[in-house]
Amino acid sequence: MTNKDIVQQALSELIATGSTAGLAPLLSGGFVHHRPDATSSTKKEWLAAVEAALVPLAGMEVEIRHLLADGDHVVLHTRRRLPDGGPEIAVVDIWRVEGGLISEAWEIIEPVAQAAANLTWWEPAAR
């Protein structure tokens, strides 16, 4: 199984079952999830956070736009929508696979409605 296959299986298990039960075995014991604010969580902490989000996000549509692999890293770019017409988000996940298990993940989430404002983040008015 390729690293892309492992990441795709992890996402498919989560979406198809609405549970982290199929995802957990694909994560290494030392798994670390990194956020843009420089915080990180352990496997147990991240799985608990994902599990807590499953009910409010039930029925979320996930459209895979790009799934790319280079060595031990896999990049997944998705667009996600809530079924009730809620906000749409663009998500980029970077996964590191080691020994057939996902060992690290980085995640960036951007509300699609705010994308235009974020294109000029460096300009004084945007700060």
FIKOLZA-1660 file (N, C-alpha, C; in steps of 0.1 Angstrom, whole numbers, plus 5000, padded with zeros to 4 digits):
% residues 127
   i   px   py   pz ch aa at
   1 5008 4988 5000  A  M  N
   1 5000 5000 5000  A  M CA
   1 5009 5012 5000  A  M  C
   2 5006 5022 4991  A  T  N
   2 5014 5034 4991  A  T CA
   2 5010 5044 5002  A  T  C
   3 5018 5054 5004  A  N  N
   3 5015 5064 5014  A  N CA
   3 5002 5071 5010  A  N  C
   4 5000 5074 4997  A  K  N
   4 4987 5080 4993  A  K CA
   4 4976 5071 4997  A  K  C
   5 4977 5058 4994  A  D  N
   5 4966 5049 4998  A  D CA
   5 4963 5049 5013  A  D  C
   6 4973 5050 5021  A  I  N
   6 4971 5050 5035  A  I CA
   6 4963 5062 5040  A  I  C
   7 4967 5074 5034  A  V  N
   7 4960 5086 5038  A  V CA
   7 4946 5086 5032  A  V  C
   8 4944 5081 5020  A  Q  N
   8 4931 5081 5014  A  Q CA
   8 4922 5071 5022  A  Q  C
   9 4928 5060 5027  A  Q  N
   9 4920 5050 5034  A  Q CA
   9 4916 5056 5048  A  Q  C
  10 4925 5064 5054  A  A  N
  10 4922 5070 5067  A  A CA
  10 4910 5080 5065  A  A  C
  11 4910 5088 5055  A  L  N
  11 4899 5098 5053  A  L CA
  11 4886 5090 5049  A  L  C
  12 4887 5080 5041  A  S  N
  12 4876 5072 5037  A  S CA
  12 4869 5066 5049  A  S  C
  13 4877 5060 5058  A  E  N
  13 4872 5053 5070  A  E CA
  13 4864 5063 5078  A  E  C
  14 4870 5075 5080  A  L  N
  14 4864 5085 5089  A  L CA
  14 4851 5089 5083  A  L  C
  15 4850 5092 5070  A  I  N
  15 4838 5097 5063  A  I CA
  15 4828 5086 5062  A  I  C
  16 4832 5075 5058  A  A  N
  16 4822 5064 5056  A  A CA
  16 4816 5059 5069  A  A  C
  17 4823 5058 5080  A  T  N
  17 4818 5053 5092  A  T CA
  17 4813 5063 5102  A  T  C
  18 4818 5076 5100  A  G  N
  18 4814 5086 5110  A  G CA
  18 4820 5083 5124  A  G  C
  19 4831 5076 5124  A  S  N
  19 4837 5072 5136  A  S CA
  19 4852 5072 5134  A  S  C
  20 4860 5073 5145  A  T  N
  20 4874 5073 5144  A  T CA
  20 4880 5058 5146  A  T  C
  21 4871 5049 5147  A  A  N
  21 4875 5035 5150  A  A CA
  21 4884 5029 5138  A  A  C
  22 4880 5033 5126  A  G  N
  22 4888 5028 5115  A  G CA
  22 4901 5036 5112  A  G  C
  23 4900 5049 5117  A  L  N
  23 4912 5058 5115  A  L CA
  23 4923 5055 5125  A  L  C
  24 4919 5053 5138  A  A  N
  24 4929 5051 5149  A  A CA
  24 4940 5041 5145  A  A  C
  25 4937 5029 5140  A  P  N
  25 4948 5020 5137  A  P CA
  25 4958 5024 5126  A  P  C
  26 4954 5034 5118  A  L  N
  26 4963 5039 5108  A  L CA
  26 4972 5050 5113  A  L  C
  27 4971 5054 5126  A  L  N
  27 4980 5064 5132  A  L CA
  27 4990 5057 5141  A  L  C
  28 5003 5062 5140  A  S  N
  28 5013 5056 5149  A  S CA
  28 5010 5060 5163  A  S  C
  29 5016 5052 5173  A  G  N
  29 5015 5055 5187  A  G CA
  29 5020 5069 5190  A  G  C
  30 5030 5074 5183  A  G  N
  30 5036 5087 5186  A  G CA
  30 5030 5098 5177  A  G  C
  31 5019 5095 5171  A  F  N
  31 5013 5105 5162  A  F CA
  31 5012 5119 5168  A  F  C
  32 5015 5129 5160  A  V  N
  32 5014 5143 5165  A  V CA
  32 5006 5151 5154  A  V  C
  33 4996 5159 5158  A  H  N
  33 4989 5168 5149  A  H CA
  33 4993 5182 5152  A  H  C
  34 4997 5189 5142  A  H  N
  34 5001 5203 5143  A  H CA
  34 4991 5213 5138  A  H  C
  35 4989 5224 5145  A  R  N
  35 4980 5234 5140  A  R CA
  35 4988 5247 5136  A  R  C
  36 4982 5256 5128  A  P  N
  36 4989 5268 5124  A  P CA
  36 4993 5277 5135  A  P  C
  37 4986 5276 5147  A  D  N
  37 4989 5285 5158  A  D CA
  37 5000 5279 5167  A  D  C
  38 5007 5269 5162  A  A  N
  38 5019 5263 5168  A  A CA
  38 5015 5254 5179  A  A  C
  39 5002 5251 5181  A  T  N
  39 4998 5241 5191  A  T CA
  39 4999 5227 5185  A  T  C
  40 5000 5217 5193  A  S  N
  40 5000 5203 5187  A  S CA
  40 4992 5194 5197  A  S  C
  41 4988 5183 5192  A  S  N
  41 4981 5173 5200  A  S CA
  41 4986 5159 5198  A  S  C
  42 4984 5151 5208  A  T  N
  42 4988 5137 5207  A  T CA
  42 4977 5129 5199  A  T  C
  43 4980 5117 5197  A  K  N
  43 4971 5108 5190  A  K CA
  43 4958 5108 5198  A  K  C
  44 4958 5105 5211  A  K  N
  44 4946 5104 5219  A  K CA
  44 4939 5118 5219  A  K  C
  45 4946 5129 5220  A  E  N
  45 4939 5142 5221  A  E CA
  45 4933 5145 5207  A  E  C
  46 4940 5142 5196  A  W  N
  46 4934 5145 5183  A  W CA
  46 4922 5137 5180  A  W  C
  47 4923 5124 5183  A  L  N
  47 4912 5115 5180  A  L CA
  47 4900 5119 5188  A  L  C
  48 4902 5124 5201  A  A  N
  48 4890 5128 5209  A  A CA
  48 4884 5141 5203  A  A  C
  49 4892 5150 5198  A  A  N
  49 4887 5162 5191  A  A CA
  49 4880 5159 5178  A  A  C
  50 4885 5150 5170  A  V  N
  50 4878 5145 5158  A  V CA
  50 4865 5139 5162  A  V  C
  51 4865 5130 5172  A  E  N
  51 4853 5123 5176  A  E CA
  51 4842 5133 5180  A  E  C
  52 4846 5143 5188  A  A  N
  52 4837 5154 5193  A  A CA
  52 4831 5162 5181  A  A  C
  53 4838 5163 5170  A  A  N
  53 4834 5171 5159  A  A CA
  53 4825 5163 5149  A  A  C
  54 4825 5150 5151  A  L  N
  54 4817 5141 5141  A  L CA
  54 4802 5144 5142  A  L  C
  55 4796 5146 5153  A  V  N
  55 4782 5149 5154  A  V CA
  55 4778 5162 5147  A  V  C
  56 4784 5173 5151  A  P  N
  56 4781 5185 5144  A  P CA
  56 4784 5186 5129  A  P  C
  57 4794 5178 5125  A  L  N
  57 4798 5177 5111  A  L CA
  57 4792 5166 5103  A  L  C
  58 4783 5159 5109  A  A  N
  58 4776 5147 5102  A  A CA
  58 4771 5151 5089  A  A  C
  59 4773 5144 5079  A  G  N
  59 4768 5147 5065  A  G CA
  59 4776 5157 5058  A  G  C
  60 4788 5161 5063  A  M  N
  60 4796 5170 5056  A  M CA
  60 4801 5164 5043  A  M  C
  61 4800 5172 5032  A  E  N
  61 4805 5168 5019  A  E CA
  61 4820 5171 5019  A  E  C
  62 4828 5162 5014  A  V  N
  62 4842 5164 5013  A  V CA
  62 4846 5161 4998  A  V  C
  63 4851 5171 4992  A  E  N
  63 4855 5170 4978  A  E CA
  63 4870 5170 4977  A  E  C
  64 4876 5159 4973  A  I  N
  64 4891 5159 4972  A  I CA
  64 4895 5166 4959  A  I  C
  65 4903 5177 4961  A  R  N
  65 4907 5185 4949  A  R CA
  65 4921 5180 4944  A  R  C
  66 4930 5177 4954  A  H  N
  66 4943 5172 4951  A  H CA
  66 4948 5162 4961  A  H  C
  67 4954 5152 4957  A  L  N
  67 4960 5142 4966  A  L CA
  67 4974 5139 4960  A  L  C
  68 4985 5144 4966  A  L  N
  68 4998 5144 4961  A  L CA
  68 5007 5137 4971  A  L  C
  69 5017 5130 4966  A  A  N
  69 5027 5123 4975  A  A CA
  69 5041 5126 4970  A  A  C
  70 5050 5128 4980  A  D  N
  70 5064 5129 4977  A  D CA
  70 5072 5123 4988  A  D  C
  71 5078 5112 4986  A  G  N
  71 5085 5105 4997  A  G CA
  71 5075 5101 5008  A  G  C
  72 5078 5105 5020  A  D  N
  72 5070 5101 5032  A  D CA
  72 5059 5111 5035  A  D  C
  73 5057 5122 5026  A  H  N
  73 5047 5132 5028  A  H CA
  73 5036 5130 5018  A  H  C
  74 5024 5132 5023  A  V  N
  74 5012 5132 5014  A  V CA
  74 5004 5145 5017  A  V  C
  75 5000 5152 5006  A  V  N
  75 4993 5165 5007  A  V CA
  75 4979 5163 5002  A  V  C
  76 4969 5166 5010  A  L  N
  76 4955 5165 5006  A  L CA
  76 4949 5178 5007  A  L  C
  77 4943 5183 4996  A  H  N
  77 4936 5195 4995  A  H CA
  77 4921 5192 4992  A  H  C
  78 4913 5196 5001  A  T  N
  78 4898 5193 5000  A  T CA
  78 4890 5206 5002  A  T  C
  79 4878 5205 4997  A  R  N
  79 4868 5216 5000  A  R CA
  79 4857 5208 5007  A  R  C
  80 4852 5214 5018  A  R  N
  80 4842 5208 5026  A  R CA
  80 4830 5217 5029  A  R  C
  81 4818 5211 5028  A  R  N
  81 4806 5218 5030  A  R CA
  81 4797 5211 5039  A  R  C
  82 4790 5218 5048  A  L  N
  82 4780 5212 5056  A  L CA
  82 4767 5210 5048  A  L  C
  83 4759 5200 5051  A  P  N
  83 4748 5197 5042  A  P CA
  83 4737 5208 5044  A  P  C
  84 4736 5215 5054  A  D  N
  84 4726 5225 5056  A  D CA
  84 4729 5239 5050  A  D  C
  85 4738 5239 5041  A  G  N
  85 4742 5252 5035  A  G CA
  85 4751 5261 5043  A  G  C
  86 4757 5255 5053  A  G  N
  86 4767 5262 5062  A  G CA
  86 4779 5266 5054  A  G  C
  87 4788 5272 5061  A  P  N
  87 4800 5277 5054  A  P CA
  87 4808 5266 5047  A  P  C
  88 4815 5270 5036  A  E  N
  88 4824 5261 5029  A  E CA
  88 4838 5264 5033  A  E  C
  89 4846 5254 5035  A  I  N
  89 4860 5256 5039  A  I CA
  89 4869 5249 5029  A  I  C
  90 4881 5255 5027  A  A  N
  90 4892 5248 5020  A  A CA
  90 4902 5243 5030  A  A  C
  91 4906 5231 5029  A  V  N
  91 4915 5225 5039  A  V CA
  91 4927 5219 5032  A  V  C
  92 4939 5222 5037  A  V  N
  92 4951 5215 5032  A  V CA
  92 4957 5207 5044  A  V  C
  93 4958 5194 5042  A  D  N
  93 4964 5186 5052  A  D CA
  93 4977 5180 5047  A  D  C
  94 4987 5181 5055  A  I  N
  94 5000 5175 5051  A  I CA
  94 5002 5163 5061  A  I  C
  95 5004 5151 5056  A  W  N
  95 5006 5139 5064  A  W CA
  95 5020 5134 5062  A  W  C
  96 5026 5129 5073  A  R  N
  96 5039 5122 5071  A  R CA
  96 5036 5108 5075  A  R  C
  97 5040 5099 5066  A  V  N
  97 5038 5084 5068  A  V CA
  97 5051 5078 5071  A  V  C
  98 5052 5070 5082  A  E  N
  98 5064 5063 5085  A  E CA
  98 5061 5049 5089  A  E  C
  99 5067 5039 5083  A  G  N
  99 5065 5025 5086  A  G CA
  99 5051 5021 5084  A  G  C
 100 5044 5026 5074  A  G  N
 100 5030 5022 5070  A  G CA
 100 5020 5029 5079  A  G  C
 101 5023 5038 5088  A  L  N
 101 5014 5045 5096  A  L CA
 101 5015 5060 5095  A  L  C
 102 5005 5067 5097  A  I  N
 102 5005 5082 5097  A  I CA
 102 5011 5086 5110  A  I  C
 103 5022 5093 5110  A  S  N
 103 5030 5097 5122  A  S CA
 103 5028 5112 5125  A  S  C
 104 5026 5120 5115  A  E  N
 104 5024 5135 5118  A  E CA
 104 5014 5140 5108  A  E  C
 105 5007 5151 5113  A  A  N
 105 4998 5158 5104  A  A CA
 105 4998 5173 5107  A  A  C
 106 4997 5181 5096  A  W  N
 106 4996 5195 5097  A  W CA
 106 4983 5199 5090  A  W  C
 107 4976 5209 5095  A  E  N
 107 4963 5212 5089  A  E CA
 107 4961 5227 5088  A  E  C
 108 4957 5232 5077  A  I  N
 108 4954 5246 5075  A  I CA
 108 4939 5247 5069  A  I  C
 109 4931 5255 5076  A  I  N
 109 4917 5256 5072  A  I CA
 109 4914 5271 5069  A  I  C
 110 4908 5273 5057  A  E  N
 110 4904 5287 5054  A  E CA
 110 4889 5287 5049  A  E  C
 111 4881 5295 5055  A  P  N
 111 4867 5297 5050  A  P CA
 111 4868 5302 5036  A  P  C
 112 4861 5296 5027  A  V  N
 112 4862 5300 5013  A  V CA
 112 4857 5315 5011  A  V  C
 113 4847 5319 5019  A  A  N
 113 4841 5332 5018  A  A CA
 113 4852 5343 5022  A  A  C
 114 4862 5339 5029  A  Q  N
 114 4873 5349 5033  A  Q CA
 114 4885 5348 5024  A  Q  C
 115 4885 5340 5014  A  A  N
 115 4897 5337 5006  A  A CA
 115 4902 5350 5000  A  A  C
 116 4893 5358 4994  A  A  N
 116 4898 5370 4987  A  A CA
 116 4905 5380 4997  A  A  C
 117 4900 5381 5009  A  A  N
 117 4906 5390 5018  A  A CA
 117 4920 5385 5022  A  A  C
 118 4922 5372 5023  A  N  N
 118 4934 5366 5027  A  N CA
 118 4945 5367 5015  A  N  C
 119 4941 5370 5003  A  L  N
 119 4951 5371 4992  A  L CA
 119 4960 5383 4994  A  L  C
 120 4956 5393 5002  A  T  N
 120 4964 5405 5004  A  T CA
 120 4967 5407 5018  A  T  C
 121 4970 5396 5025  A  W  N
 121 4972 5397 5040  A  W CA
 121 4983 5406 5044  A  W  C
 122 4992 5409 5035  A  W  N
 122 5004 5417 5039  A  W CA
 122 5001 5432 5038  A  W  C
 123 4990 5436 5032  A  E  N
 123 4987 5450 5030  A  E CA
 123 4981 5456 5044  A  E  C
 124 4984 5468 5047  A  P  N
 124 4980 5474 5060  A  P CA
 124 4965 5473 5063  A  P  C
 125 4957 5475 5053  A  A  N
 125 4942 5474 5055  A  A CA
 125 4938 5460 5059  A  A  C
 126 4945 5450 5055  A  A  N
 126 4942 5436 5057  A  A CA
 126 4946 5432 5071  A  A  C
 127 4953 5439 5078  A  R  N
 127 4958 5435 5091  A  R CA
 127 4948 5438 5102  A  R  C
% end
